[in-house]
Amino acid sequence: MASTRFKQKLREKILSYKPDFDLEILNIGLNQFQLSDCKAGDDIVKVGELCRNVFFVEKSISRCYFVGEDGEEKTLWLEPEMSFVTDYESFNLQAISKCNIHIYEDSLIFSIDREVLLNLYTTYHEWALVGIAIMETHFLNLFKITTTIHFNNANSNYEHVENFFAKYLDVVPMKHIASWFNISAVHLSRIKAERFKKGEINIC
């Protein structure tokens, strides 16, 4: 059954952060996650609402974005499938969210409510350690990719994504990647075309 397989993936993901997790305590926490079947194009976090959940997305790349004063969508980050995602500012401070988190493909998603998670942290030290590890990993990865994008030129950024996040180029619209790079979609299309001419990429 798909939900059973996905729960096993969630279990394996958490164990990757803490391989010596007491299995009884692990199962207590896993049973607190709620399963949803989300569709391509859904925003699992929305501007103007409180973000009350941490999400674990099975099969879709996730995108965090906001709409700028010019009316254009600005990509803050992209996360691959099998990642924990949330709006940490809204989730931690219980402030209105300033961004949306979007999924591109149909996907099962496990989520856990903030109060339930905090209760796990308070009751079980191991869950608190895992929560810290997940948050640290998210922000370290975000810092690394943001630093890379900031200090590289657009062509190098495209090559970086191609080498390490190739699925992004198949699933994420070019305009969303372009806004992530802080360049125009036309500029990004030109880079893609130039790399194709040089035989560096294949365009299907």
Secondary structure, DSSP 8 states (H G I E B T S, - for coil): -HHHHHHHHHHHHHHHH-TT--HHHHHHHHTT-EEEEE-TT-EEE-TTSB--EEEEESS--EEEEEE-TTS-EEEEEEE-SSEEE--HHHHHHT-B-SSEEEESS-EEEEEEEHHHHHHHHHH-HHHHHHHHHHHHHHHHHHHHHHHHHHHS-HHHHHHHHHHH-HHHHHHS-HHHHHHHHTS-HHHHHHHHHHHHHTTSS---
